[in-house]
Amino acid sequence: MQTVGKIESAALRLRTAYETRTTCEPVRDLVEPASLETGYAIQRANVRHWEDAGRRVVGRKVALSAKAVQQQMGVSSPTAGVLFDDMCAVDGAELSIADLVQPKLETEVAVVLERDLPHERHTVADVLSAIAYAVPAFEIVGSRVRNWDVSALDFIADNSAASMIVLGTRPKRLSDFDILRCAMETRRNGEVATTGTGAAVAGNPVNALIWLADALVRAGRPLEIGEIVMTGSLGPMALVGEGEHYCGAISGLGSVDLHFVP
């Protein structure tokens, strides 16, 4: 079992990097032998610190939802992260590259909940009935670990690389589009950068949400009404740079735009 001191040391290393917009060494060297639970313990330590400092949790994210990425990271399930109020922007946002650390961009379906999800095991019906609406969204992920040299523990401890989200402003009910078969296309300065489908996310983004809801109940902090959930990337991540404009379109759901400035 890890000591509190080791958990706090690892949390401080990542927190300092986050707050100073710099990178750091991996934290796995501080808490060996490593485990996924240790990664979540480090993540929780920083969430508590930031909540005490006045940041407000507004949602959660699912990461590593694709089987190929899970195999690459040595895990058998997705991972979870926390979204704070100061991470949120809306369609048409301008984000400063200087405020981001090793950023990459994902295009996702974001959902907002109109019911709590408190059960130990959720069904498809439970989850579908809890979703108020969906919007197209970008997630900007950014590892605070230098050169993205991350194990699964490092990735989870670093809040699953959560940095910023950009939400579309025209919500739709899930009944208004096909979340499984929807096609995604992301353009960088008008040229296609990435493509994907809803099926790339754990077979269906709804499956990712079921996994997240169950996992968070086990962790003691279930999903609640009003929370935003980023369900996972519909395709590969895109590298981003200063001056670039991105448009992410999801068939049947709409599009979201973002411009990276100095």
RAFEN-V632910 format. One record per helix or strand of 3 or more residues. SS is the DSSP state (~ for helix, > for strand). FROM is the first residue (numbers start at 1). TO is the last residue. If there is no record, write none. Layout:
# RAFEN-V632910
ss: <SS:SS>
from: <FROM:FROM>
to: <TO:TO>
This chain:
# RAFEN-V632910
ss: <~:~:~:>:~:>:~:>:>:~:>:~:>:~:~:~:>:~:>:>:~:~:>:>:>>
from: <4:28:36:57:67:79:85:88:93:97:103:124:131:146:152:159:162:174:183:191:198:205:228:245:254>
to: <20:30:52:63:73:84:87:90:96:99:113:130:142:148:157:161:167:176:188:197:200:218:233:250:261>
